[in-house]
């Protein structure tokens, strides 16, 4: 809660390649006692299906920039992010967390939709114009996510946890970088800036055992950060991470 009395929840991004436990972290929240709404674009619920989570399926990947576009999307049904966000911002719910798995897949599907439908004046497909529209829509989407997490934009704010895959790439000096990826291309730090916490998940083999870690501080090869309140110390590397415990610590 800020000094002005406004309630503010965490806006977090879980990054990492497939198999490092991004979806599994939702289990820690549910088992910790949080009420989680699971926004699913990938149908990867096998690791938590025994917990019978509440699921909001996302099958319509369109995103509006105007009121007219919003009305068209909402008229098609509720399986879209606009209906989901409107529902949460209205405050008629009991959820503590919106767990969006995967935000990367949603962005990828949105771009593919734009690439296949965006045309120039000659009514020919225009990929360059599609990229521009995609960038605008993603900025609006990220701003809209922040409205879910603060009482100035939502009657009952929630923590937002989004998952995003990464890939390795080379920077201009030939150093290996690990960055968020969309449409097969690394997007750099643009996405990370919009989140309070960017948490990099990794998995390594130690003999026959798997070692899972969460990185809360960036290194030369990847970005990570935690916006911790004064007096709260968060380790740079957390072994066997538990997102529920981390959020509670960050809440003071």
Secondary structure as the mmCIF struct_conf table of DSSP 4:
data_model
#
loop_
_struct_conf.conf_type_id
_struct_conf.id
_struct_conf.beg_label_comp_id
_struct_conf.beg_label_asym_id
_struct_conf.beg_label_seq_id
_struct_conf.end_label_comp_id
_struct_conf.end_label_asym_id
_struct_conf.end_label_seq_id
TURN_TY1_P TURN_TY1_P1 UNK A 3 UNK A 4
BEND BEND1 UNK A 5 UNK A 5
STRN STRN1 UNK A 8 UNK A 8
STRN STRN2 UNK A 11 UNK A 15
TURN_TY1_P TURN_TY1_P2 UNK A 18 UNK A 19
BEND BEND2 UNK A 20 UNK A 21
TURN_TY1_P TURN_TY1_P3 UNK A 22 UNK A 24
HELX_RH_AL_P HELX_RH_AL_P1 UNK A 25 UNK A 31
TURN_TY1_P TURN_TY1_P4 UNK A 32 UNK A 33
STRN STRN3 UNK A 36 UNK A 40
BEND BEND3 UNK A 41 UNK A 42
TURN_TY1_P TURN_TY1_P5 UNK A 46 UNK A 48
HELX_RH_3T_P HELX_RH_3T_P1 UNK A 49 UNK A 51
STRN STRN4 UNK A 54 UNK A 57
BEND BEND4 UNK A 65 UNK A 66
HELX_RH_AL_P HELX_RH_AL_P2 UNK A 67 UNK A 75
TURN_TY1_P TURN_TY1_P6 UNK A 76 UNK A 76
BEND BEND5 UNK A 78 UNK A 78
BEND BEND6 UNK A 80 UNK A 80
HELX_RH_AL_P HELX_RH_AL_P3 UNK A 81 UNK A 90
TURN_TY1_P TURN_TY1_P7 UNK A 91 UNK A 91
BEND BEND7 UNK A 93 UNK A 93
BEND BEND8 UNK A 96 UNK A 96
STRN STRN5 UNK A 97 UNK A 101
TURN_TY1_P TURN_TY1_P8 UNK A 102 UNK A 102
HELX_RH_AL_P HELX_RH_AL_P4 UNK A 103 UNK A 117
STRN STRN6 UNK A 119 UNK A 119
TURN_TY1_P TURN_TY1_P9 UNK A 121 UNK A 122
BEND BEND9 UNK A 123 UNK A 123
STRN STRN7 UNK A 125 UNK A 125
HELX_RH_AL_P HELX_RH_AL_P5 UNK A 127 UNK A 148
TURN_TY1_P TURN_TY1_P10 UNK A 149 UNK A 149
STRN STRN8 UNK A 150 UNK A 150
TURN_TY1_P TURN_TY1_P11 UNK A 151 UNK A 153
BEND BEND10 UNK A 155 UNK A 156
STRN STRN9 UNK A 159 UNK A 164
STRN STRN10 UNK A 166 UNK A 170
TURN_TY1_P TURN_TY1_P12 UNK A 172 UNK A 173
BEND BEND11 UNK A 174 UNK A 174
STRN STRN11 UNK A 176 UNK A 182
TURN_TY1_P TURN_TY1_P13 UNK A 183 UNK A 184
STRN STRN12 UNK A 185 UNK A 186
HELX_RH_3T_P HELX_RH_3T_P2 UNK A 188 UNK A 190
TURN_TY1_P TURN_TY1_P14 UNK A 191 UNK A 191
HELX_RH_3T_P HELX_RH_3T_P3 UNK A 192 UNK A 194
BEND BEND12 UNK A 196 UNK A 196
STRN STRN13 UNK A 197 UNK A 206
TURN_TY1_P TURN_TY1_P15 UNK A 207 UNK A 208
STRN STRN14 UNK A 209 UNK A 215
BEND BEND13 UNK A 217 UNK A 217
STRN STRN15 UNK A 219 UNK A 219
TURN_TY1_P TURN_TY1_P16 UNK A 220 UNK A 221
STRN STRN16 UNK A 222 UNK A 222
STRN STRN17 UNK A 225 UNK A 225
HELX_LH_PP_P HELX_LH_PP_P1 UNK A 228 UNK A 229
TURN_TY1_P TURN_TY1_P17 UNK A 230 UNK A 231
BEND BEND14 UNK A 236 UNK A 236
STRN STRN18 UNK A 237 UNK A 239
BEND BEND15 UNK A 240 UNK A 240
HELX_RH_AL_P HELX_RH_AL_P6 UNK A 243 UNK A 250
TURN_TY1_P TURN_TY1_P18 UNK A 251 UNK A 251
#
